[in-house]
């Protein structure tokens, strides 16, 4: 799908909500709808115009990356509104309320005061995000490349982990390997959680050194050509004990049930329940405190939501999302395993290639 087709879908959504324009402030949606990857700017989409507003640092880049957009150089942050709203008697402006700070909202109110007879600002964050949730074939190709980069780094680094290595050292090895194999950046800060640190799902790597018998959870991802990957594996350094095997098998079973029985047309809540019930029945329901998964694309967390409190949004073919059950036990550690899947022909197809069973013991 071309950028113009994406904008046409956005305009159709705008029409459904009786919006005259849509102000895009999030970096992910700027990139998705225009191709512009600068770190500052706005998109102003009406039913007849597509405008990119950015400052002096990025105007040349904007002209190259967003050739179908009119470029306006940013001066005072919202003074360009006077130009685009001039002569409009009434105007309904949709905006991304989750990415637009209150200070910017107030600036918009000040700039539009007196320009038109009636300006209405309408919070509509999901307007663009829902379009992004269904991936085009070209997007799935880019996601697959990002996934392969992370998978390779996971497997090659796992083979090098030794006692007395610190969590920070392992994180650096992972990040270096991803860079060497084509990653433009990291999708997010790498998580390496060893021993009892594994009970903290978003643990930040420390100087703690690994010892024989330690479990280590690694959660990482590569950014490639604007698209993110995300993978988690949990290993044990040396021989896995009975407790580790029991918890690991429970988490793996929860993942496999979700991957094999989820179907298009289910809600994210229903898919979450497929895995969560396995963990609950094993007696660890209170130790699985996060959602089963999340959508992924130009952002590492995006639509669809796959959790116990997800909305009634249905999972459709073309959606790419994570399946990442986990069990976290304070004072013992934790185990999480994560794959990325694409809903295809009514069923999930696993995109992640890194081994799960074969890499338990290092």
N, C-alpha and C positions, 0 to 999 in steps of 0.2 A: 504494500500500500504506500502510495506517495504521500509526501507531507500535505499536499493539497487535498487528498482524500481524507486524511485525518482531520484537517480543518473543516471539511464539509460535514463530517460526522459530528464534530463539535458544534457547528452551526445548527445542525438538526436538533441537538440536545438543547441549545440555547433557545431555539424556537419553541420547544416544548415547555420551557419555563418562562416564556415571554420576555427573554432578555434581549436588549439591544446590543450589548457588548459583553465581552468576558475579559477580565484582567488577569493575566497569568503572571505570578510572581515566583513560583517554585522553580528551581534550577532544572529539575527532572522534566517538568512539563514544557519549559522553554526549549529544552533540547528535543524532546519528543515531537513537538509540533512545528518547530522551525529548523532544527539541525544546528542551532547556535549553541556553543559549549562554553561561552564566556561565563565568568562567575558573577556577573552583575547585569541586571536589566529586567525588562518587562515585555510581555507580549500583550498587544491590544487587538482583540479580534472582534470585528463587527460582521454583519451579514454581507458586507461589500468590501471590507478592507482587512488587511493583515499587516500590523505595524510592529516593529521591534524597536524598543527604546533602550539604548545603552549609552555608557559614557565614552569619553574620548579614547580610553585605553583599548576598547573593543570594537570601534566602528568599522575598521578595515576587516577585522575577523568576521564581524556580522555580515558585511557585504558578501564575503566569500562563502560563508556557511549557510546563510539564509537569503539566497538570491531572489526568492519570491516575495520577500517582505520589504515594505517601505521602512527605511532606517531613519530614526530620529535620534539625534545626539542629545543625551541627557544633560541638562543644566541643573537647576534646582530640581529636587527629586521628582516632583509631580507638576511642574509648570507646563509640561507638554499637554496636560489635560485641557488647558484653555484652547489649544489649537484643535484638538480632535472633537471637542464638544461645542465649538463655536456655532451658534445658530440653532442648536437643538433645544426644542421647547421642553420635551420630557424625555428622560433616558433612564432605563433600568440597567445597571451595571452589575454583572455577576463578578465575584472575586473569590479567591482561595483563602478562606478565613483561617485555615490551619497554617498557612505560610506567610500571611501578611500581618506584621506586628501592629499592635494598637496604635503606636505612634504614626505609622504609615497610613493607617485607616483615618486617623484624625487629619493628617496632611491632605488626604484626598478630599475630605469634607471641606477643608479650608480652601483648597484650590478650586473646587467646583461651586462654591458659594457665589451666587450672582452670575455665573456663566450661563446657566440654563434656568428655566422657570421651576423645573422639578427634576431633581436627581434622586434616584433610589438605589442604594447599595444593597445587593442581595448576596448573602453568604452561600456559596455553592461549591464546596471543595470537591465533592465526588463527581462533578460534571465532566472533568477531564480524566480523572483517575479511572473511571469505569471503562473509558475507551481504551486506555493502556492495558487493561487487565487481560484482554484477548490478544494474543501475540500473532503477528504475521509470520509467514515462513522465514523471511529474512531475519527477523528478530530471533527466532528459535535457532537459526544457524549461528548467530553471534553468541547467544546464551550457551550453546553447546561448546563453542570454542572456549569461552570463559570457564566453563565447567571442566573441560579437559585439562586446562592449565592448572586449576586447583587440584584436580584429582591426581595429576602427575606429581605435583609438589607434596601432596599428602603421602603417597606411597613411597616416593624416593626418600623423603625425610624420615619416615617411620623406620626404614631400614638402617638409618644412621643413629638412631637414638640409643644412648648408652647411659649407664649409671654415672652420676656426678654431673651430668649436663643440667643446666638450669632451664627453667621455663622460658626465660628471656632468650637463651641461646637457641632453643628449639624454634621459638617464634621467628627469630632472625633467619634461621635456615629456611623455614617455610617461605618467608617473604622474599628472600633472595632467589630461591628457586622459581617462584612465580614470575618474578621480574625477568629472570634469565630466559624464561620460556614464553615471553610475549605479553605478560600483563602490563597494562598501562599504569595501574595503581592497585591498591587493595580495595575490595568491596567495603571492608570495615576493619576495625582493629582486630588483629588475630587473637584468639583466645587459646591459651595453653594452661590447663588446670590439672595439676598433679596431686596425688594423695587426697587428703581431706579437702583440698581446694576445689576438687571436683563437685562438691556440694553446692558451689556458687555458679549458677549457669553462665553468668557473664563475668567470670573472673579475669582480672588483668594479670598478665604474666609477671612473675616476680623472680627474685634470685634463688628461690627454693630449688635445691638440687634433687634430682630423681634418684631413687634407690631401688634395688631389686624388690619386686612385689608391688611397686606403686602402679596404680592405674593413672592414665593420663588422657584427658579429653582435649581434642583439638578441634576448634571451630574456626573456619577460615574461608576466604573467597577472593577471587581475582576480578578485577575490572578490565574488560577488553572491549575496545571500540564503543564505549559508552554503556556496556551491559555487564551485569553483575553475576557472580556465582556464589554459592554458599554450600559448604559441606562440613559435616561433623563426623568424626570417628573417635571411638574410645578404645585404647589399647591397655595392656598390662605389660610392664617390663619384667620379663621372666615368666614364671609359671602362674597361671590364673588359679585362685583358690575357689572353693565351692560357692562361696557367697558371690564372688564376682561373676561366675558362670551363671548362677541362678538369676541375678539381676540383669545381666547382659542378655540372656535368652528371653527374658520377659520383654525387654525393650525391643529386641530384634523381632520378636513375634508380633508385637504391637505394630511395628513398622510394616512388616510383611502382610499382615491382615489388611491394613489400610491401603497398601499399594495394590493388593490383589482383588479387593472387593469394592473399592470406591467406584462410582460411575458418574458420568455427566448427568446433570439434573438433580444431584444431591446438593444440599447446602453445605457450607463449610462446617457448620455445627454437626451435621450428621456424619461427615467424614471424620471429624475430630473424635466423635463418639466411637467409631469403629476401633480406633487404637486405644482410646482412654478406657474402654470397658475391659480390655485385656489386662491393663495395668491395675485397674480397680479390683478385678477378680483375683489377681495375684497378691492382693493385700497392700499395694503401694499407691493407692489412689491419692492420698494426701501428699505424696512425694513427687507428683507430677503437676506442677503448679503453673505451667505456661501453656499457650496454645500449641496445637499439633503442628501448625505451619502457617505460612504466609506466602503471598505472591511475590514474584521477583522479576526484575526487568532492568529498566534504567535506574531504578532504586532497589536497594537490597530488601526493603520491606514495602510492599504495595498491595493493591487488590489482586486476588481475592483474599479475604481473611478466612483462616481455617482454624477455628477455636470454639470453645464451649459457649462463648457469648457472641459469636458471629451473627451477622444479620441474615435475612432470608435470601440474600443474593445466591443464585444458583451457580454451581460450577459448570462452566461450558467447555466444549472442545476449544483448544487453543490456549487455554489458561495454563501458565507454568507456576508451580508452587512447591514449597518444601513440605516434606513429611519428616518430623523430627521429634519423636517421643523421647522422654527422658525420665530418669528416676534419680532423686537427689536426697541423700541421707546425711544429715549433719553429724560430723565426727567420724564418718566413714568415707564419704566421697560421692561421686555421681557417675552416671553413664548416660550419654546421649548419642544417638546415631541419626544422621540426617542425609536424606537424598533429595534431589530435585526431580520432579516429574512434570510431564506435559500431559494434559488430558487430550486424548487422541482417539477418535473412533469410539468414544464413549467410555474409555478406560485409561488409567494412568500408564504412561510409558516412562520408565525410569531413565533419566538422562545421566545420572551420576554413575561413573564406572568403577570407582575405587572399591576394592574388596571390603567386605564387612566381616565375614566369618574367618577368612584366612589371615586376617591381621590382628586377631585378638592378642596373641602372645608374641612379644618381640624378643 
